[in-house]
Amino acid sequence: MNDRRRVNGPPGGTRPPVYASLLQSGTGADIRAQRQRQPTDLRKIFLKTGLIPSASGSSYLEFEPSASLAAARSNPKSLIPPSSALKLACTVHGPKPLPRSAPFSPNLVLTTHVKYAPFAARKRKGHVRDSSERDLGVHLETALRGAIIAERWPKSGLDITVTILEAEDDRWWGDVPDSHDASWGMMNVLAGCISAASAAIADAHIDCLDLVSGGVAALVSDDSTDSSSALPKLMLDTDPAEHRSIVSACVVAYMPARDEITELWLKGDSSKVSTADGDERSGHEALIDGAVDAARGAHTVLAEAVRESLQKALGQS
Amino acid sequence: MATSIPSLAIPGQRLGSANTYAAGPGTHVQQANIFASIAGPVILDPAQPNTQSKATLRVSRVLSAAAQSSPTTASAKSKPRYNTLPAVDSIVLARVTRVQKRQAAVSILVVLDETSAPDADLAKASSDNDNIASILTSAANPENHSSTDELRFQAIIRKEDVRAVEKDRVVMEDMFRVGDIVRGCVLSLGDQTSYYLTTARNDLGVVMARSETGNMIIPLPIASMASGQYALPSDWLEHEDALGSSELHADSSRAATAVALAPNILSVV
């Protein structure tokens, strides 16, 4: 219901106008984010558990800003940041009794909610969860359900809430939407959600098979040459804002101790890839292997964060 | 084999071979290896002498240093606990939320750790990260209670489970009042909503209560009797100032004797 008595601002946020001439000119090319990392280099991850005292478990995760974003922050040329870096907070409430209406369950009942803060993305999000947020919640639940030992917690529920404070972009903000455009940023967000939720569950002392971590890999078509014959390259931990065209991307939830994947989400065309000599993998296999490698990298951070909070808890008491 | 047990474990960390050790709480077995399933200090419970059993590897849920240093002999004889939920036979502290003719509804505040002594410091109880001392001593507030009670496990004390003797003469209104703290033992996991508790044992019953005017009521020791017409137990005399004169209500279901005792005292004072 609109308020008709006052002159209200626009319902969404507004952005300063950007003219196509700026983007095409030399200055525009400077603004464009470029990947500075090696294809197998991952971004640094900040992860800390136990920051929310009222929750039984919690964690905060942050990705290292890309080089162009860090440069733009220290020396701003434009009002618009060239890319964004993932920031999210995860809380775990429970084990707590099931609601009265719920039937008896001999297992732990897992509920996941993923919500973008209104200011998290370039386009403002509403307060009601939209379909993409519900989608992320379902993916996160699948990823965690395979890792939690649910039969040890009968008759109880576990609520996992992830609040995304800063989301990844789906593409560079200056690009016009085109055909092979998809919500690539969501996949990075999901990988972050999985790692953060896993740390929060460990913080809440819920039994798990392993610390499940999320990783993203993508097949990126060559930026410099526009020839369509060039095969897409495999990149780990892609920031979609840094690439002109992502052909396909894959996110996995992976448990290194058991070498098991609990969640696999693949988008796009993964049929072709340029691999090293002697590498006989198909594009599909290379993509999944790359995502698993990225998840292994995230797992080292995850394990260190959980161990650190454990040592801190032991030291305090 | 026994050399490589880590002192701290995180979920998914391999602790040892299942051929050498038995898997205790906080661990799971995968392909004949024991892995940790929670983060915590690893504790090796030695095998019982003159049995065939293996030493048990477990990961402690309690992080306080005092609980770790305490010998694990108590836990060896009790059943291993895989979670902090109320289980059958666990002792819980609960607050009465509603009293009906046939049953009393309570919400479980804390599951007491069986490994610690019964009168050990309540703050060590591991199930809840709330401040238990403050939960227990805070006055029952019916107005804002609904929100926190939804986060706690609900339980029911049926009329026949209140005490062991004279079960048919139990009057629930005289046994419990809303806000009383009850020490109970879990009979069963119950139905979809509530657990079932019993107080039909000498060490169970109302342990903390407030009178109608809001002052604390202290339960009388079970062994003491109000002998004669005016002689009161020494405990009672000690607390007389704090309690005031007319503030004892007959809701102590601590045991049949205590219930029987209370009306006597009422008439005395």
Boltz contact constraints between the chains, C-beta under 6 A:
constraints:
  - contact:
      token1: [A, 96]
      token2: [B, 151]
      max_distance: 6.0
  - contact:
      token1: [A, 97]
      token2: [B, 153]
      max_distance: 6.0
  - contact:
      token1: [A, 100]
      token2: [B, 193]
      max_distance: 6.0
  - contact:
      token1: [A, 103]
      token2: [B, 192]
      max_distance: 6.0
  - contact:
      token1: [A, 104]
      token2: [B, 192]
      max_distance: 6.0
  - contact:
      token1: [A, 149]
      token2: [B, 37]
      max_distance: 6.0
  - contact:
      token1: [A, 152]
      token2: [B, 82]
      max_distance: 6.0
  - contact:
      token1: [A, 152]
      token2: [B, 83]
      max_distance: 6.0
  - contact:
      token1: [A, 153]
      token2: [B, 83]
      max_distance: 6.0
  - contact:
      token1: [A, 202]
      token2: [B, 11]
      max_distance: 6.0
  - contact:
      token1: [A, 202]
      token2: [B, 39]
      max_distance: 6.0
  - contact:
      token1: [A, 205]
      token2: [B, 38]
      max_distance: 6.0
  - contact:
      token1: [A, 205]
      token2: [B, 61]
      max_distance: 6.0
  - contact:
      token1: [A, 207]
      token2: [B, 37]
      max_distance: 6.0
  - contact:
      token1: [A, 207]
      token2: [B, 38]
      max_distance: 6.0
  - contact:
      token1: [A, 208]
      token2: [B, 11]
      max_distance: 6.0
  - contact:
      token1: [A, 208]
      token2: [B, 37]
      max_distance: 6.0
  - contact:
      token1: [A, 210]
      token2: [B, 11]
      max_distance: 6.0
  - contact:
      token1: [A, 210]
      token2: [B, 12]
      max_distance: 6.0
  - contact:
      token1: [A, 211]
      token2: [B, 11]
      max_distance: 6.0
  - contact:
      token1: [A, 211]
      token2: [B, 12]
      max_distance: 6.0
  - contact:
      token1: [A, 257]
      token2: [B, 12]
      max_distance: 6.0
  - contact:
      token1: [A, 303]
      token2: [B, 10]
      max_distance: 6.0
  - contact:
      token1: [A, 306]
      token2: [B, 10]
      max_distance: 6.0
  - contact:
      token1: [A, 306]
      token2: [B, 39]
      max_distance: 6.0
  - contact:
      token1: [A, 307]
      token2: [B, 10]
      max_distance: 6.0
  - contact:
      token1: [A, 310]
      token2: [B, 8]
      max_distance: 6.0
  - contact:
      token1: [A, 310]
      token2: [B, 39]
      max_distance: 6.0
  - contact:
      token1: [A, 313]
      token2: [B, 63]
      max_distance: 6.0
  - contact:
      token1: [A, 314]
      token2: [B, 63]
      max_distance: 6.0
  - contact:
      token1: [A, 317]
      token2: [B, 63]
      max_distance: 6.0
  - contact:
      token1: [A, 317]
      token2: [B, 64]
      max_distance: 6.0
  - contact:
      token1: [A, 317]
      token2: [B, 65]
      max_distance: 6.0
